[in-house]
Amino acid sequence: MKKHLNWVIVPMIILLASCEKSDRPSVDPYQYVPTSLGQFVISDIEEQIYSAGKDQPVVKKWQEKDQVIKKSVDSESITTLIFSRSLRTSETAPWEKLKEYSVKIYPDKVLTTVDNRTDMNLIFPLNGQTEWNGNTYHSADPQKYHYESLNKPATVSKLSFDNSITVVEREDSSAINQYIGIKKYALGVGLIFDDQIAYEYCQTEECFASDIKKIESGYHRVKMVSQFGTVK
């Protein structure tokens, strides 16, 4: 009798598990890039610049707005987006157009070209085990990117997002320098967080003897979403 019950229970468990999986909403990975005309993201940016001979960094703050102004799809289903980037020094200052740049969405990747430099920001399908060279399309040294989290909730600047992905572009640290690059993208919004660090540490005998690393030069720039939407 017990053997018969086991054969009944096991299929029921499998059926319930399959139903639970199928009920979960599917995520379109291509929606981690804003693709609608008029879609925009406004971000707060803070940059700390370190220089040799100065104990404290120079701190700069501003806002940037990236907005889709043109969109086209070719015969191979490659989507090309043109973004306008504007800058202002405060929330009350007028926007000043800084530049335009392009984003191309291929079936297997996303390429962003800013100031004649093309970076491979994302690859498809999304897979936490995948690594790729983000510098494939320019002459800089190869740099391995990878996904740190996929389709997870995130909160940035008190804004909550149901689905986000995290891309680690660089994470190098040594006694003489530190380089970090981490980006977060939200579904239906685009880039919501960008943390970039490039430090060169003091290399004198006194500095090496200290437990605290002294930054000789470099920068730390953090970009965080503050508003997003679509202008009709």
N, C-alpha and C positions, 0 to 999 in steps of 0.2 A: 504493500500500500504506500509506504514512504517513497519508494522509487518512482511510483506513478505521479505522486504529488510534485516531486522535483522536476519531472519533465513538463509539468503544467506551469510551474512557477517560472522556470527559466525563460520560455518564450514570452511570458507576460512581461518580465523585466526588460527583455530586448525590445519588445514593442513599445513600452513606455519610454525607454531611452531614445529610440528613434523618433518618437513623436515629439519629445522635448527638443531634440536637435533641430527638427524641421520647423518648429514653431519660432525659432529665433530669427529676428529680422536679418536679412542679408545686407552686407555692406558693399557698396560699389567703390572699389579702391581709387578709381579715377576722380571721384568727388573730393579727394583730399587736395585737389587743385581747383581754385575758383574758375569756372568756365562760362559764366553768364555775363553778357554785356552789361556794363554798369556796376558789376559786383566790386566791392572795395573792402579793404582792411586798413584801419588806422592804428598805428603802433606808437607806443612811447619808447624812446631810445635813451639810454644813458651810457656814456662812454667815459672811461677813466684812462688817461694817457700818462704813462710814466716816462720820465726822462732822467738821464744820468745827472747826478749832482743835485737833484731835487728830492726832498724827503716825502713830499705829498704829490699825488697825481693831479693833473688838470682835469676837472670834471665838466663835461658838456652834456646838455640835455636838449632834445628836440622831438618832434613828431614827424612821422612819414605816413603818406597815404598812397597805397598801391591800388590802382583801379583798372579793370579790363575796359579798353576803349575800342579794340578791334578783335574780330574772331573770324577764322576761316577754316574750312575742312577740305582737304584735297581728295583726289580719287582713291588714295590708299588709306583713307580714314585717319590721316594724321591731322590733329587739330593744332592750329597756330594761334596763339593769343598775344596781343600787344598790350602791355601794361604802361600806364602813365604813373610815374612816381613824383609826388609833390612833397615839399618840406615846409614846415613852419616851426618857429622857435618856441611857441607857446600855444595854448588852446584858443587864445583870443587874437593871435596874429594871423594875417592872411596867408593862404597857401601860395607857394611859389613852385612852379613846375621845374623839376630837376633834370629829368631824363625820361626816355622810353626804353623799354627792354622787352624781350620776347620769351615766351614759354611755348615749347612744342611738346605735345602729348602723343607719344607713340603707343602702340599696343603693349610694348614691353618696358617703356621707360619714360621719364620726363626730363627734358633738357631745358635749362634756363640760361639765356645769354644776356649778360649785363656788361657793358663797356668792352665788347669784343671778347669776353671770356665766357666759355660755355661749360657749365657744370651739370653733371648727371645727378640730380637730386634724389629721384625715386626710381625704383625698378618694380616691375610687375611680373608675376603675381607677388603679393606681399608674403614674405616668408622670414620668420625670425632667424633662420639658419643661413640666410644668404648674405654674402659680402660682395661688394663691387667697387671698382675704382671710380670714385667721383671725379677724378681729374683726367678721365679717358680722352676728352676732347680738347685738351690744351697741353702745353709743354711742361707744366709743373710736375714735380715728382708724384708717382702714384700714391694715392691715398685711399685706404680701405674704409668704405662706409658700411654700416650695418644697422638693421632695425633693432632697437632695444625693447620696444613694446608695440603691440599692434591692437588697434580697435579698443583702446582702453579709455575710460573717462579721464578728463583732465580739467584743472582749474588754473586759469591764468588771469591776473589782474581782477580777481573776484568774478570773472566770467567762467561759467561752467559749460563743458562740452561733453556730450555723451560718448563720442568716439574720437580718438586721437591716435596718431602714430608718432613715435620718437625715433629720430635718425641720429646716430652717433657718427659724426663725420671725422672726428679726430679726438684722441684721448692719449696724449703722450706726456710723460712727466719724468724729469731726471733732476740731478743735482744742479744743473746749469740752466735749464729752461722748462717751460710748461706750455703745451698747446692743447686747447680744448675747443671742440666745435660740436654743439648739440642743437638740433632743431626739432620743434614739434609742429605737427599739422593737424588741423581739426576738420572733420568731415563736413563738407558744404561751406567751409570758410577759407581754408588755405593755411598759410604760415601764421602761427599764433605765438611762437616763442623761438628766439634765436640767441644762443649764448656762445660768445666767441672770446677766447683768451689766448694771448700770445705774450708770454713773459720771458725775459732774459734775466737770470739771477746774478747777483754780485758774485764774483769769483776770486776775491782776495782771500788770503789766509785767514783773516779775521772773520770774513763772512762764512767760510767753510767751517770754522770752529764754532759758529753759533748754531743753536737749534732752530732759529727762526730764519727762514729764507728772505733775503732782502731783494726786492725787485729793482733791477738796474734800469731796465727800459721795457717798453711794450705797452699793451693795452688790454682792457677788458670792456667789451661792449655787449649790452643786454638789450634785446628788442622784445617787447611784450604787447600783445594786442590790447587795445582799449575800446575800439568800436569796430563793427562790421555791418555790412548790409548791401543793398542794391539800389542804385539810382535808376529809376525808370525813364 
